[in-house]
Every structure is written in C-alpha cells, then in structure tokens.
Amino acid sequence: MIDPLWRDRYILWKNSKILQPDEEPVNNEENVSEYDFFHIAIAPVLRFSQLFGVFPLNSVMNRLPGNMLYKSVSFATALSMMAIFGGYAVSVLSLKRLARTGLDAINMAEPFFFAVCATSAVLFWALAKEWQFVVTVWSETERVFLRKPFRGKALRSSIRRTAFVVLTLALAEHIFSVANNIANLRREVHHCNWTISSPVKYFCLKTFSSAFDSIPYNLPVAIYNEYVVVAMTFAWNFVDLFIVLVSIGLTTRFTQLNIRISERIQSRKGTTEDFWEQIRIQYVSLCDLVVLLNRSINRLVFVSYANDLYFICLQIMHATLEQPFLINRVYFFYSFSFLLLRTFLMFWYSSQVQDASHQPCRLILRVPNHEYCDELQRVQMYSRRGVSLTGMGVFLVSRRIFLTIAGTIITYELVLLSFRKRIMDEPDDNNDVSCKPLHLD
C-alpha cells in the first residue's frame, strides 16, 4: 500500500537527512547561480511591461517574494486602467461604426483584437494581485535546484535572452505596420488627387477612424489613441511571451531533475531507496507548483491559443488580397512569419512542461532490476501520469495539440476562403479606395 504521507513533502523532508540540500552554493560554470530564481529572472521583463499597462505590480523587482506587495493606487495601476479602458472603448466604437457599414470576417478583426488584448490586460492585472503568493511557493520549491548536486543552464540568461529577441521582433513588426499604414494612406491621397493641408490630422482621422467617427477630432485624444494601440499591441505579443517564459522556468527545473536521475543511473554508485525518496519529493514539489501556477494562468493560456488561432486564419485569408507596394508585401510576410514563430514558440515551450514531467518514467526503464524499490515505483507511477498546463480545463497543452490546431486551422480556413471568394466575386466600384472627402479644417 502506498504511503499516505507521500503528498506531504514537508513531513518527509524533516524525517530524511538525505533530503537536506548542501549548504555550499553553486559557483562553477556547470551549475546554476545561487540567485537564479525565476522571479528574479523575469522581474525586468515584467517591469518593462508595466509601461504598456500590463502587470501593475510596483514591487515586482524586489528579490524577496514576501515584499512583493500589490498596491491599488500606483502609477502602474493608473497606466493599466488607461490601457484597459481604451482597449474596450475602441472595441465598442469600432463595433458601432461597423454596425452602419457592415460586419464581415475581415473587418471584425479590429473589435476582436482590442477586446481580446484588453481582456488579456485584465487577466494580467488579476495575476499581479496573486503574484506574491505564486512566486513565494515557486522560490521555495526551486531553492533546492540552485545548489549541488543539481546542474543545468542559467535560467536568468535564458529568460532574458528569449524576452529580448521576441520583443525586438515585435517592435520591428509594429514599425512595419506603421509604415504599411502610411503607404496605404499615400496611395489613397494619390488616387483621390487630394491636397492634404494637415498630414498629422489626416493620419489620425484615418488611423483612429473608429474613435473620431463618434467624437470630434482633438490632439490629446489622438495621442491617447496612439498609446492604446501600442499598449494593446504589446499585450497581444506579451501573452505568448509570458507563457513561453513561465514554461521555460518550469521545464528548466524538471530538466535539472532528469539530468540528476540520468547521471545517477549511469554512475557506478547505483541508485538507492533514499535517492529515489529524494527524487520523489522533489518531483511532487514541481508537480504541485505546476498545478498551483495553472490555476493562475489557465485563462491566459486559453486566450492565447484562441487569439493565435483566429489571427493565423485571418492572415492566411489576407494572403489572397492584392499587395500593391513593396512595403505592403514586406509587412504582410514579416507579420505573418512573426505570428507563426510566436505561436510555434508558445506551443513548443508550453508542451515541453508535460514532456519533461514524463521523462523520469522513461529514464527509470534503464535502471537494473536489482535496484527496483518501492520509492522508485512511486516515482515511475507519478511521472507516468505527468503534469501539464491547461487552457481553462478545456484542453491539455501537449505536443499532440499541434496536429489538433493544424487540423482546426485547415478546416476553418476552407470555410473562410469560400466566404472570401463570394465577397471578391461581388462588384466593387470603389476599387478598394474610398474617396469620401475629409474635413481637416
């Protein structure tokens, strides 16, 4: 019969001296840093995100999780409120405008984009309130992995390097988007033979047409709209990035545990029941951490998967549209490639959590028969089941989801392309450019 105390790792930790980690910190290059905690590694990324109204936790840079206190009144929460309100407002105003002009599978992207991004910002706000408890448990769980005999790559450099690359690519994508918009406006001016007396006002009226269709033009509102667009675009990219960084943090610890098991199996010392008892407790601790974290981010995972699925289908449908300028073609292919890359990274790293949690079960198959014991069998039983992130309990994040998502994209794309074909067959006397006069004075 299985020991009923296996769930309480703290009781077993006190009763077993072999489970006490070495007091000597890791200082060589083969091992991780003593201060390589996840919350320290991701803190600069979260601080940077607060400029765009995401994750309003002022004390996120504090090295001690107990001091990460959430404050309802702060500059970060004010920015977050501005971004969220603006996102929902643009979504509503866009729906109001489309109710008059007509809603279809193409132009519904704008209200959907702002609504989803604002919802993501709300979910990050809720997570910021829970962050102190989450990282307190996380730091207690991973503390043993920062000392001998565990080895592995430095978590801090992996997280910050990944964040830098993804955010740089996102910045380039936004710059291309602005350049693409300007090229389209120049095409419209040339086609309609207009003389623009105020280019800035013309740009704002066209770019933020949903807002200025309902309220008079003024510069402060235009500046606020520009901030909302940038903040929502950042939130759109940051959801995927955050899931990637969290998955890297979890997978790194599982990988360290797997490396230790593999090295011990290959060594001449062999394995003992005390060794497998220690592995079991550390493995269960990591699984408990994943379950705890999943309760906090499962809604973000669901929003991320649904959002990426929708925009991949939309971008494929946009491939049938004419791209008159070089910048239009460059922007489309770069934007679509970046969307696919970001989605692939999110799929891959989040599915790695489940794969790494199953690895001990595969490693145990290499253990000699005479070393089998009760503790080893417990580790084998728990790791066979494994653990994974979920999307609000609707689906488990695993490698199998790649094929499921691919099949879903193909199915819906056939429907959307058929719908798009019927639209393209309809006569269009405007030649894709509206010459409705604008009053810039």
C-alpha positions, 0 to 999 in steps of 0.5 A: 500500500502506498504511503499516505504521507507521500503528498506531504513533502514537508513531513518527509523532508524533516524525517530524511537527512538525505533530503537536506540540500548542501549548504555550499552554493553553486559557483562553477560554470556547470551549475546554476547561480545561487540567485537564479530564481525565476522571479528574479529572472523575469522581474525586468521583463515584467517591469518593462511591461508595466509601461504598456499597462500590463502587470501593475505590480510596483514591487515586482523587482524586489528579490524577496517574494514576501515584499512583493506587495500589490498596491491599488493606487500606483502609477502602474495601476493608473497606466493599466486602467488607461490601457484597459479602458481604451482597449474596450472603448475602441472595441465598442466604437469600432463595433458601432461604426461597423454596425452602419457599414457592415460586419464581415470576417475581415473587418471584425478583426479590429473589435476582436483584437482590442477586446481580446488584448484588453481582456488579456490586460485584465487577466494580467492585472488579476495575476499581479494581485496573486503574484506574491503568493505564486512566486513565494511557493515557486522560490521555495520549491526551486531553492533546492535546484540552485545548489549541488548536486543539481546542474543545468543552464542559467535560467536568468540568461535564458529568460532574458535572452528569449524576452529580448529577441521576441520583443525586438521582433515585435517592435520591428513588426509594429514599425512595419505596420506603421509604415504599411499604414502610411503607404496605404494612406499615400496611395489613397491621397494619390488616387483621390488627387487630394491636397492634404493641408494637415498630414498629422490630422489626416493620419489620425482621422484615418488611423483612429477612424473608429474613435473620431467617427463618434467624437470630434477630432482633438490632439490629446485624444489622438495621442491617447489613441496612439498609446492604446494601440501600442499598449494593446499591441504589446499585450497581444505579443506579451501573452505568448511571451509570458507563457513561453517564459513561465514554461521555460522556468518550469521545464528548466527545473524538471530538466535539472531533475532528469539530468540528476536521475540520468547521471545517477543511473549511469554512475557506478554508485547505483541508485538507492531507496533514499535517492529515489525518496529524494527524487520523489519529493522533489518531483511532487514539489514541481508537480504541485507548483505546476498545478498551483501556477495553472490555476493562475494562468489557465485563462491566459493560456486559453486566450492565447491559443484562441487569439493565435488561432483566429489571427493565423486564419485571418492572415492566411485569408489576407494572403489572397488580397492584392499587395500593391507596394513593396512595403505592403508585401514586406509587412504582410510576410514579416507579420505573418512569419512573426505570428507563426514563430510566436505561436510555434514558440508558445506551443513548443515551450508550453508542451515541453512542461508535460514532456519533461514531467514524463521523462523520469518514467522513461529514464527509470526503464534503464535502471537494473532490476536489482535496484527496483524499490518501492520509492522508485515505483512511486516515482515511475507511477507519478511521472507516468501520469505527468503534469501539464498546463491547461487552457481553462480545463478545456484542453491539455497543452501537449505536443499532440495539440499541434496536429489538433490546431493544424487540423482546426486551422485547415478546416476553418480556413476552407470555410473562410476562403469560400466566404472570401471568394463570394465577397471578391466575386461581388462588384466593387466600384470603389476599387478598394479606395474610398474617396469620401472627402475629409474635413481637416479644417 
